[in-house]
C-alpha cells in the first residue's frame, strides 16, 4: 500500500520554495552586498572596459559603503526585480567600489589610487552611485567619461528605465533621460 502523504508533502514544499522571493545579495567580509552579477576584477577600469566590450556588455561602476541603508534598499528591493536583475546579469559588467576601501583602482587615465582616494578624486558624495561608461573612453577620470551617473537610491521603474536608456544609447539622442522616463512610465501605465 502506498502512502500519498510524502509525495504531497514534497510537492507542497517545492511549491512553497518556488513562491519565495529571490534572496537579496549577501554581505561580504567588507560589509558590502555581493550579488552574483558583480565581477571581481583587479579594478583596472581600462581592462574592465575592454572585458565588458568583449562580452558585449556595458561597464557599470557601483560605488557603495558598509552600513549604507540606501545600498541595502537597492539590493533588497530594486536589483532583485526580474527585469532589472536580468539586465544586470546579461547586459552589464558590474564592478563594485568601496567608498572607504583600500583596494587599488586604476582609473581610465592610468591614475592608481586606493578606492577611498579614487572616490574622493571623482567627487562622489553618495552611496550607492552608479557610473555608466561608454564602450570607448579616453584617458580621463571615469565620471568625466560617463554617459550617466546615478547618485543615490531610486525606485524600481527609474532604475529599470535608466538601465534601458543606457543600453539604447539614449544619451546620444534628442530625448533626455527625464523625458524618456516619463514616456516609459506612461507606456507602463497603459499596459496595466
N, C-alpha and C positions, 0 to 999 in steps of 0.2 A: 504494500500500500504506500503510495507516495503522499508526501505532505506538501501542499501548495504554499504553506506559510514561508519557508525560506526563499522560494522564488519570488513571492510577492514582496517580501521584505527587501530583497536585493533590488528589485525594480523600483521600490519606493525610495531607497537610498540613492540610486542612480538619478532618479527624477529630482530629488532634493538637491543633490550636488550640482546638477545642470542649472538649477534655478538660482544658485548662489551668485552674487556679483563677482566680477573679476577682482582678484585681490590687488590691493594697492602695492606700489613698489615697496620693497623692503629697505630698511635703513642700513647703510653700510657702516664700517668702522669709523668713518669720518663724520657720521651723523647726517649724511645726505641720502636722499632717496635714490635707490638703484633700480632702474627699470630695464627689462630685457632688451629694449630698443636702443639703449645707450651703448656707445662704443668706448672701450677702454683703450686709449691710444697714448703715445708719448707726448701728446699735446703740442705737436709742431703743426700749427694751423696750415702751413703750406702743404705738408704731407697729408693732413686730414682732408684738405680741399681736393687734392689730387685723388685720394682714395674715394671720396664721395663722388666725384665726377666719374671715376672708373666704374663705380657701382650704379651709375645713373641716378644718383640721389643728390639732394641739396644739403649743404653743410649748415647745421644749426648748432650754435653755441648756447648752452643753457647754463646760466650763472645762478648758483644757489648758495645758501648758507645753512649751517646747523641751526635747528630750532625755528626756522622760518615758517610761520603759520600759513603764509600765502603759498609757499612751495608745497606744503602738505596739502592744502586745498587743491592745488593743481594736480598733484599725484593721486589724490583720493577721489576727486570729483570730476576733473576735466580730462586728464590724459587717459584714464581707463575707458572713456566712451569709445565704443567700437570703431566709429569712423575716424576719430582722432588717433586712436592707437594704431589703426591700420596705416594711416598716413605717416605717423612717426616711425613705424617699423619698416615700411616699404619705400617711402619716398624721401625720407630724411636720414642723414647721417648725423646723429646727435652726439655731441661730446659735452661733458659736464665740467664746469669750472667752479671751484670752491672759492667763494668771495674772500675767505680768510685763510685759504690753503697755502701750502709751501711748495707744492709741486711746480717745477719749472714749466712755463708756457713759452713757446716760440711764436711770436706774432707774425703776421704776413710780411712785415718788413725786416724780419730776422732778429728783432729785439727779443732777448731771452730774460724773463723775469719770473719770480715766484707768482703763483696765482694771485695772491693778495695785492702784490705790487702791479700786476698787469691790470687787474680790475680797477685799481686806482688810476693807472695811466689812461684807461679807457673812460674814466669819469663816471663809472656806474655807481648808483646810489641805492638801487632797489633790487630785491630778490623776490621772485625769480625775474631774470631778464633773459629774453630770447633774442639772439642776434642771428639774423638770416643773411648768409653770404651768397654772392652771385657765383656762377660757375667759374668765372675768371676774376681774379682780384690782383691789383698791382701791389707793390711793396709799400703798403700803408697800414696803420693800425686797423684791426678788424672792424670796429664800429664805423670807421670812416669808409670802409669798403662796403658795408652792409647795405642791402636793399631794403631792409626793415629792421627796426629794433622795437621789441615789445617789453617795456618795463612794468613789472607788477603782474598780479594775477587777474585774469579775465574769465568771464563765464564761457560755457561750452561753445555757444554759437560764434562768439567773437574769435575764440581761438581756432575753431574749425575753419571759419572764413579766412582768417589770416593765413593759416597753413595752405589753404587752397589758392588764395590770391598770389602768394609767393610762387607756388608751383605753376600757376597760369601766367606768371611774369606780369602781373597786373601793374607792377611798378614801372614797366616800360610803356604802358598805355596811357590813355587820357582819363581813365576812371580811378581817382584816388581811393585808397582803401575804405575810407569812411562811406563813400557813395556805393562802392562795391558791397560793403557790409549791409547797408540799408537795403539795397536791391535784393541781396540774398535773404535777408530777414523777411521781406515781402514774399519772395518765392517760397520760403519755408512755411509761412502762414497760409499761402494759397494751397499748398499740398495738404495741410491739416484741416 
